Amino acid sequence: MEFLATIERIASKIAPGRTPLFSEAHVIKALEEIETQAGVGRVKLSQELGLGEGTTRTLIRHLKKENLIKVSMSGIELSEQGNKLFSALRAEMSQEVEIPPSPLTIGAFNVAVLVRDVGSSVKYGLEQRDAAIAIGAHGATTLIFSKKRLTMPGVTEDVFKNIPSIRETLLSQLKPEDNDVIIIGSAEDRRLAEFGAKMAAFELLRSRSVRE
C-alpha cells in the first residue's frame, strides 16, 4: 500500500538532516488534525501533537516535500494528493475511540482504533504491544473480530465477561467486520495512549503489506 510507504518516508530523515523526533503515529495524527481543522496553524498543530515548534516545522516540511499539504497565511490544509492519501489511510484505520479503564487494559487512559482486514496477520499481539511501548505507551491490547465475537489472541475465555459495556462500546462505535482488529493503546497520558494505538495499528498494516 503506497500510503504506508509515504508515511514511512515522512517519519524518516531527509538526508543530510537529523533523524526526526516524531514517528509514523505523529504523522497520522497530523494528517487527522489538518483534515479536521482545515487552516490549522503551526502552533496549534504543535500543541495537538505534543511536539516542540521546531520539530513540528520539520514535520510540516516533510509533509510539503510529499506534496500532501498546502501552507498559506490562513494555515495548513491538505492538498488534493493529501486528501487522497488520507482517504486511503481512513479506509484501513478508523478514527480513535476512548474507553474507560477496565481489567482488559493497563492504563488510566485507553484509546482504541480499528484496523481493517488484518486479523490473519496477528500472532499473539506481542508485536502490537511492543510497538505501543516503543512510542511511550504502557502497552496495547489486541482484539480480533471473527464470527461475530471479539477475542484476544491465544485466550479462550470471554475477556468481556465482566465488562460487557466495553464490548458494546467497541462494537457500536467501531463497527468491526470479520477479520478486523481492534487495538487499544494504554498509558497514563491520553495522547500517549492514542499514539500507542496508532503506532501499533500502523505496524500491523505494515506487517500485512510485507506478507502480501
C-alpha positions in Angstrom: 0.0 0.0 0.0 1.6 3.2 -1.2 0.2 5.4 1.7 2.2 3.3 4.2 5.5 3.9 2.3 4.6 7.6 2.1 4.0 7.9 5.9 7.3 6.0 6.5 9.2 8.5 4.3 7.7 11.4 6.2 8.8 9.9 9.5 12.3 9.3 8.2 15.2 11.8 7.9 15.7 13.9 4.8 19.4 13.5 4.1 21.6 15.0 5.3 19.3 16.1 8.1 18.9 14.7 11.5 16.6 11.8 12.3 13.1 13.4 13.1 11.8 13.4 16.7 8.5 12.1 15.5 7.0 8.8 14.4 4.5 7.4 11.9 1.9 7.9 14.7 2.6 11.6 14.8 2.3 11.8 11.0 -1.1 10.1 11.1 -2.3 12.4 13.9 -1.0 15.4 12.0 -3.0 14.4 8.9 -6.1 13.8 11.0 -5.8 17.3 12.6 -5.2 19.0 9.3 -8.1 17.2 7.7 -10.4 18.1 10.7 -9.2 21.6 11.2 -8.6 22.9 7.7 -6.4 26.0 8.1 -4.9 24.9 11.4 -1.8 26.9 12.4 1.6 25.5 13.3 1.4 26.4 16.9 -2.0 24.7 17.3 -0.7 21.7 15.4 2.3 21.6 17.7 0.1 21.6 20.8 -2.1 18.8 19.4 0.9 16.6 18.6 2.7 17.3 21.8 5.8 18.3 19.8 8.1 21.3 20.0 7.6 24.0 17.4 10.9 23.2 15.8 10.0 19.5 15.4 6.6 20.5 14.1 8.2 22.7 11.5 10.3 19.7 10.4 7.2 17.5 10.1 5.4 20.2 8.1 8.5 20.4 5.8 8.3 16.6 5.3 4.6 16.8 4.5 5.2 19.5 2.0 8.0 17.5 0.4 5.5 14.7 -0.3 3.0 17.3 -1.7 0.4 16.4 0.9 -0.3 19.9 2.3 -0.7 23.5 1.3 0.6 26.2 3.6 -0.7 29.8 3.4 -1.4 32.8 5.6 -4.7 31.1 6.6 -3.0 28.0 7.9 -2.3 24.4 6.8 -4.7 22.3 4.7 -4.5 19.0 2.8 -3.7 19.2 -0.9 -5.6 17.1 -3.4 -2.9 14.4 -3.0 -3.1 14.7 0.7 -6.8 14.1 0.7 -6.3 11.0 -1.5 -3.7 9.7 1.0 -5.9 10.5 3.9 -8.8 8.6 2.3 -6.6 5.6 1.7 -5.5 5.7 5.4 -9.0 6.1 6.7 -10.1 3.1 4.6 -7.7 1.0 6.6 -7.6 2.6 10.0 -10.5 4.2 11.9 -10.7 7.3 14.0 -9.9 6.7 17.6 -12.4 5.9 20.4 -11.6 6.4 24.1 -12.8 3.8 26.5 -12.7 3.7 30.4 -10.1 1.7 32.3 -11.0 -1.9 32.8 -9.4 -5.3 33.5 -8.8 -5.5 29.8 -6.4 -2.6 29.7 -3.4 -1.4 31.7 -3.6 2.4 31.8 -5.6 5.3 33.2 -6.3 6.3 29.5 -7.2 3.8 26.9 -7.8 4.6 23.2 -9.0 2.1 20.6 -8.6 2.1 16.8 -9.9 -0.4 14.3 -7.7 -1.8 11.6 -9.5 -3.5 8.7 -8.9 -7.0 7.4 -5.7 -7.7 9.3 -6.8 -10.4 11.7 -4.9 -13.1 9.9 -1.6 -11.1 10.4 -1.9 -11.1 14.2 0.1 -13.7 16.1 -0.2 -13.2 19.8 -0.5 -9.4 20.0 3.1 -9.0 21.2 4.2 -7.0 18.1 1.4 -4.5 18.7 2.3 -4.3 22.4 5.9 -3.7 21.6 5.1 -1.0 19.0 3.0 0.8 21.6 5.6 0.6 24.3 8.3 1.9 21.9 6.4 5.2 21.4 5.9 5.7 25.2 2.6 3.9 26.0 2.3 1.2 28.6 1.2 -1.3 26.0 -1.6 -2.3 23.7 -4.4 -4.8 23.8 -5.2 -6.6 20.5 -8.7 -8.0 19.8 -9.7 -9.9 16.7 -13.3 -9.8 15.4 -14.3 -13.2 14.0 -17.7 -15.0 13.8 -19.4 -12.0 15.5 -17.1 -12.2 18.5 -14.2 -10.1 19.8 -11.4 -12.3 21.1 -7.9 -11.9 22.4 -5.2 -13.9 20.6 -4.3 -17.1 22.5 -7.1 -16.6 25.0 -10.1 -18.9 25.0 -12.2 -17.4 27.7 -14.5 -14.4 27.2 -12.4 -11.4 28.2 -15.6 -9.3 28.3 -17.5 -11.5 30.7 -17.5 -8.9 33.5 -17.2 -5.8 31.3 -19.9 -6.2 28.6 -20.3 -2.4 28.4 -16.8 -2.1 27.0 -17.5 -4.7 24.3 -20.7 -2.9 23.4 -18.9 0.4 23.1 -16.2 -1.0 20.8 -18.8 -2.8 18.6 -21.2 0.1 18.3 -18.6 2.8 17.7 -16.0 1.0 15.6 -18.4 -1.5 13.8 -15.9 -4.3 13.1 -16.4 -6.8 10.4 -14.9 -10.3 10.1 -11.1 -10.3 10.3 -10.9 -6.8 11.5 -8.7 -6.0 14.5 -9.3 -3.5 17.3 -6.1 -2.2 19.1 -6.4 -0.5 22.5 -3.4 1.7 23.4 -3.0 2.3 27.2 -1.0 4.9 29.0 -1.1 7.4 31.9 -1.5 10.1 29.3 -4.3 10.3 26.8 -2.1 11.4 23.9 0.4 8.6 24.5 -2.5 6.1 24.7 -3.7 7.3 21.3 -0.2 7.3 19.8 0.3 3.8 21.1 -2.8 2.5 19.4 -2.0 4.3 16.1 1.6 3.1 16.1 0.5 -0.5 16.8 -2.1 -0.2 14.1 0.4 1.1 11.6 2.9 -1.7 12.4 0.1 -4.3 11.8 -0.8 -2.7 8.5 2.9 -2.8 7.5 3.2 -6.4 8.6 0.2 -7.3 6.3 1.7 -5.4 3.5 5.1 -7.3 3.8 3.3 -10.6 3.8 1.3 -9.7 0.7 
